[in-house]
Amino acid sequence: MAVRATHKRCRRIRCKAPITLEDRRTGFYYPGILHNYSKSGLYFECAYAHRPGRKIRIKSNGLPFGRKTNGRLAEVTRRTLLDRRRSTRLFGVGAKFC
């Protein structure tokens, strides 16, 4: 059996910070928890499952990508249903910055 290595293009910075997500299509806002980010993207957990391909705006105070007043635009690349024993949120979402 071959072992497949996972290589990310950019170094991930771990953190645990509250974020606000705006769905660009509907204009609705959702709270989430950021778990890591890099120069190219981020991973967060949220109660709402944004579909892959959906554009969202991420806003957060105190993080390099959130210092702009408008936040940072990203495209959802993946979502997974989380184990309720490990997380208080329902979905894990990966997104890449636009």
C-alpha positions in Angstrom: 0.0 0.0 0.0 1.4 3.4 -1.0 1.4 6.2 1.5 0.2 9.5 0.1 1.8 12.6 1.6 -0.2 15.7 2.1 1.8 18.8 1.1 0.4 22.3 1.4 1.8 25.1 -0.7 2.1 27.5 2.2 2.9 27.1 5.8 -0.2 27.0 8.1 -0.5 29.2 11.1 -2.6 27.6 13.9 -4.9 29.8 15.8 -8.3 29.8 17.4 -10.2 33.0 16.7 -13.8 34.1 16.1 -14.6 35.1 12.6 -17.6 36.5 10.8 -18.5 35.0 7.4 -20.6 36.8 4.8 -22.2 34.7 2.0 -21.6 36.9 -1.1 -24.6 35.6 -2.9 -27.2 36.0 -0.1 -25.7 38.7 2.1 -26.3 36.6 5.2 -23.7 36.6 8.0 -22.6 33.5 10.0 -20.2 33.2 13.0 -17.4 30.7 12.9 -14.1 29.7 14.5 -10.9 30.0 12.6 -8.4 27.1 13.2 -5.6 27.8 10.8 -4.7 30.0 7.9 -1.9 30.6 5.4 -1.0 33.0 2.6 -3.2 31.1 0.2 -6.2 30.0 2.4 -7.8 29.0 5.7 -9.8 26.4 7.6 -12.7 27.2 9.9 -15.6 25.5 11.6 -19.1 26.8 11.4 -22.7 25.8 12.0 -23.6 26.5 8.3 -22.2 24.5 5.4 -21.1 26.7 2.6 -21.0 24.8 -0.6 -17.7 24.4 -2.6 -17.4 27.1 -5.2 -19.3 29.6 -3.1 -17.7 33.0 -2.5 -17.5 34.2 1.1 -16.0 37.3 2.8 -14.1 36.6 6.0 -13.9 39.3 8.7 -11.8 39.1 11.8 -10.0 41.5 14.1 -6.4 41.0 14.9 -5.4 38.7 12.1 -3.2 39.7 9.1 -5.8 38.9 6.5 -8.6 40.6 8.4 -7.1 44.0 8.9 -8.8 45.4 5.9 -12.2 47.0 6.9 -14.0 44.9 4.2 -12.4 41.6 5.2 -11.0 39.1 2.7 -12.7 37.4 -0.1 -12.3 33.6 -0.4 -13.8 30.7 -2.3 -14.9 27.5 -0.5 -13.0 24.5 -1.7 -14.2 21.8 0.7 -16.6 21.1 3.6 -16.9 18.1 5.9 -19.4 17.1 8.5 -17.6 17.1 11.9 -17.9 14.6 14.7 -20.1 16.0 17.4 -17.9 14.5 20.1 -14.9 16.6 18.9 -16.4 19.9 18.0 -19.3 22.2 18.9 -19.7 23.2 15.3 -21.3 21.1 12.6 -19.0 21.7 9.6 -15.3 22.1 8.8 -14.7 24.3 5.8 -11.6 24.9 3.7 -11.3 28.0 1.5 -8.7 29.6 -0.7 -8.3 33.4 -0.9 -9.3 35.1 -4.1 
